[in-house]
Amino acid sequence: MGQFYDMLPHVELVLRLVIAAGLGSLIGFERERLQWAAGLRTHMLVCVGSCLIMIVSAYGFDTILGPNVVLDPSRVAAQVVSGIGFLGAGSILLRGELIKGLTTAASLWTVAGIGLAVGGGLYIESTAATVIVLTVLVGLKPLERWYQRRQQTLNLRLTVARGKLPLQAACKALGWQPSRFSRFIVSSTTNGTDQIELSIKKLSMDEMEAIIRKLQKLPSVRRTQRM
């Protein structure tokens, strides 16, 4: 038998479970403070469970090993990678047109990997992975929010004098090319006005407010309403 199959002291194996619980709790606490469904306890259990499965896979069958019995210690542990997907799917929710929980599902999947690493004795690698995950979840959040603020979509409904604000006139007023508009629909009403529905993507909050002010200053625009 190779060294991988040599049974480690029970203290060493229990220590691995404790380390897995600690590393899982660090990531779980970050999810817990944001009040996600999968929080502190869920991440700790996933990490400890994965660590235990790795230990069982590596050392749980050493009593039956012999010259004619050879086991692959990676087969049981490998099932964690696919099996954890079912738990992660439970944290993904559809709220209106938005999908929530993908990051939490990814953190559960990663925590399972950390648990496997701890169970395999890769302490430095599992600790480094935990630090990287926390950096992604916490450190990159401000950058993500900054980027999202600059990727807003402005949806407006304008009431204008009939025939006074075609697409070319709107482009000239805003100083843009027609390609910047993802939607520009003009429909006539019964009271002698046109109703325009327009959409512009990839805008910051300041740009959205500036567009609204420019349109409101046009003589032909009688009313602006955000959709």
Secondary structure, 3 states (H helix, E strand, C coil): CCHHHCCCCHHHHHHHHHHHHHHHHHHHHHHHHCCCCCCHHHHHHHHHHHHHHHHHHHHCCHHHCECCECCCCHHHHHHHHHHHHHHHHCCCEEECCEEECHHHHHHHHHHHHHHHHHHCCCHHHHHHHHHHHHHHHHHCHHHHHHHHHCCEEEEEEEEEECCCCCHHHHHHHHCCCHHHEEEEEEEECCCCEEEEEEEEEEECHHHHHHHHHHHHHCCCEEEEEEC
